[in-house]
Amino acid sequence: MGWFSSEKKEAPRAASRDERTRCWEARDAYFECLDAAGVVAAGTEGDKCAATHKAYEQNCAKSWIVYFNKRRVIAEQQKPILEQAARQAEEAKRRS
């Protein structure tokens, strides 16, 4: 392939509203299963959430799956920091 290849790349198609809804529902069901299993990092649960994981992968674009999985871990890491900030804000309110 050269710099000026005559092959045309197909532009990615945007997901429809129904497709996005199906993805979010599948994601939510999978993440609920992970929560019940006590798993933070998606993909490390073994066979515990196989059915919901399969639906998640079938209904969501790969790039969305990567994003959602990373965001889940980040959100879990942020929880103690946000809780501490809320406690500090309450303490500051009481002092004033």
ABEGO torsion letter per residue (X at the ends): XBABBABBBBBBBBBBAAAAAAAAAAAAAAAAAAAAAGBABBGAAEAAAAAAAAAAAAABBAAAAAAAAAAAAAAAAAAAAAAAAAAAAAAAAAAX
